[in-house]
Amino acid sequence: MSDCALDRIPLDRPYLLMLTLTLGAAGLPHWGNIHPFVLGLFGTTLLWRLVALYRPALLPGRWLLALLAILGLLLALAYTSVRDGAHVGSAVLVAMLGLKLLEIHRRRDVEVALLLGYFVLFTQFLFRQDLWLAAYVLPVLALMVALQLALGRIRFEPVEALRGGLRLLLVAAPLAVALFVFFPRLDSPLWSIQHDTGQGITGISDHLYMGAIGELAESEEIAFRARFLGEAPTPARRYWRGPVLWRFDGLIWSPGKPIPGEAEVQFDPETLLDYELTMEPSGQRWIYALDVPVQLPADLRASADLQVRADQPVRSRSLYRLGSAWRYQVMTLAPDQRTAALQIPPQVSDKVRTLAQTLRAAHPGDDAGVVQAVLKRFHEQPFVYTLSPGVAPGDPVEHFLFESRRGFCEHYASSFALLMRLAGIPSRVVIGYQGGEYNPMGDHWIVRQSDAHAWNEVWLPDKGWIRVDPTAAVAPERIELGMENARRIADGRMVFDATPPSWFSKALRQGRWLLDAVDQGWYRWVLGFSAQRQQSLWDRLGLERLGEFAAAAVITLLGVIAALVLWLVSRLPDRADSDPMQQIWGRYRRRLQRAGLELPPWYGPRDALKAALARWPGQARPLRTFTRRYIAQRYGPGSANPDTRALRRLLRQIRLSRRNRR
Amino acid sequence: MQAAEQASTSEQLQAIVEALGDILIGKRPVIELALTCLLARGHLLIEDVPGVGKTTLAHALARLLGLDYQRLQFTSDMLPADILGVSIYDREDGSFHFHKGPIFAQLLLADEINRATPKTQSALLEAMEEQQVTADGHTWALPEPFFVIATQNPLYQIGTYPLPESQLDRFLMRLHIGYPDPAAERRLLTEGDRHAQVERLLPLADDATLQDWQQQVDAVVAAPAIIDYVQALLQFSREAGPWQPGLSPRAGLGLLRAARAWALLHGEAHLLPEHVQAVLPAVVAHRLGEIDGVDSARTLIESVPIP
């Protein structure tokens, strides 16, 4: 548009005001992604621009702008680590966008600013991909398109421009959806090159000490969501399995040396549950499969003790589809496993040891009897399920079992496993989550950090590994009602009640569910639309039957047909073009243009002749003849019944060569 | 129309242009447009500083076309009757007699029209529009042809009443004469005052010829393509331009008529887009006004493609 008169028409103040505010809005979500200094420069330039709307004399000159550009570049480079391309790039873009706003003299400059703005807007998705950002970006995008449309008009009419912008986005939407669904996906999205978001994540670790889980009990943060494709299991079967701990040093449980091999799982296919897990970033590799996992996707592995792990730590939200069975039998107990499952810390208090021996003696050869005896002891003696067990002087297990009798799940699991081992029964500690809150709006279960739990598995000769949850013996409501119904009372004890909530908390919960469902839906349908899911969609559409080459051929063919249709539509004469004389004029103009003479659209036939003669003096005769005849047929007495054929012939007689250029 | 007749008309008109060119040196485009305006039966507004030849142009035009000429200097104390005429009681036959004012001329030069009060201005403009004067219940037709050249001084606007936009629309064209270029000015300085020269001019036409020419203007062919073009220009000025308001239908009619006159002046029997573009600045500039120093006419021309 540079040569056009429009470009010289100044932009009015409302336009520039809207432009400045819109571009400011485009840069705003970068808050937090780029250094405050760069953002400060951006904000300053925006303010400057706003003030200059009313005091144009304040606009910076060329040299000051150049200086500011260097300053912006230096700031961007100095306060971001160069290694991180996304951060540096966004910082530079934001800084330059602000400066370009100070350099708007003509309409062409606005085009540049808007282009920069689009980049700034879209680089935000390198850092976050949530629905809220998308919901913010779309209206800003519509405004920017509107501003770009308004650039082509002399008078700025915001409402009309906005309507045009929205219409354009709407028209583009089907294409965007088609590209989203059909454009081949990379296995990892482009932005997964990203930086570690794993910092400061609370969650389960693979070391269990007294109080470790208690620390999580009040965290509302979401660990993962699960969606059962069939029926959901009962609360008592919702054990989400995480790290399995074998080694106890008297204070801390840890995984110990990894044991190679695979678990042999026999399960009842009737009890198979199919579900999707959406893990929140944890920075760890465990995937909390339901006890016990029997079907895993290709990128997950189950170890010998049935821990499910991903190849890489989970650094961004990711979706897995798994199968678990709740009636199962795992008989595997390799010799190293037996050794590890019977390991006893070097220092064990005599009192604890004696207790174990007494129980063993009471049930000779009956391991199940020992298990029941311990659980009975937990149930009958005044043990309390509490978040604040107090500080243990000396041996924590002895203190817990004989003195305080107050503890959270890790106290019970830890003591139970030690007692079992002392009694010669192979046992281990499993950490994970238990329960979860059902979100009826999203039809999925939300498992929070507060649902973290520790339980045990013991190996019985005829049954194999079975799950024993000593916490259930003390506080069965923990399992039945779940942590979301837990309340902490004055002395730190947990009480559970499922009394119907007040209307207010009900409404609050409904709102939370809604937000959660929207968030999860966005992830499931948009962000989680991975290469595999795309493949499975194609399969469902029947493309897999064609084979790869045939599918590629079909897609190419469709593309070619679409392109052809578009081309034909673009060639379709519209109302004005259907005038044959106008077609001839258009053809003449195109011929001159191809030969290197671009005529402004407002040139009449005489002006066009003058320009053409100056360029191709050797063609004076045919050019003049054509022009004369054209004028006579178009504007003169012949206009009622023009002889287009003769004109076409004359047009063909004009020989324009690019070499004739003077 | 006969081509021969046309050619002769064009020759005669060009002779007038030549003769005027001797008086107003180096101002051929202005002269052609002024003549075009007259051929198109339009009134002309000349806006310029004093002393560039506004009066000379008007006077010379009147002489060459054989029109009777009146010059009227507008002042702030002028009343409508000073222009239109006044009824005076005649004691001898005991009745009122209308004494025609200076407006009853074929070519009226209304000098510094913006010095008069709006009341007086509108009396003139109404007469211009209706081609007649009404006083005391009687109507007197103005002579045929009737042509007003008004001048306006754009500077020193203190104590003046600039014409409102609605009245500007009554003038078909607004022209600026501008200072002569150095060569023309040297010639002017050498040869001295043009006043005597104007007095010596011999008429090259008479009012009958002029009316004949005006009829020939109406006969210039405007093909549908040209009508489309003019309509596109009008529509653009209303819908897409920065102008409030855009061009009126009257402006459109005037534009087409002026373009026809221009074509006749140049010996063409049919309108071309170039003719429209040639007269467009003079016809639309005072109607659209300037916005932020951008030439409205240029913008309009360059924004509308030729269909």
Interface residues (C-beta under 8 A of the other chain):
Chain A: C4 A5 L6 R8 I9 P10 R153 I154 R155 A576 M581 Q582 W585 P600 P601 W602 Y603 G604 P605 R606 D607 I631 R634 Y635 G636 P637 S639
Chain B: V221 A223 P224 A225 I226 A240 G241 P242 A269 H270 L271 L272 P273 E274 Q277 I291 D292 V294 R298 T299 I301 E302 S303 V304 P305 I306 P307
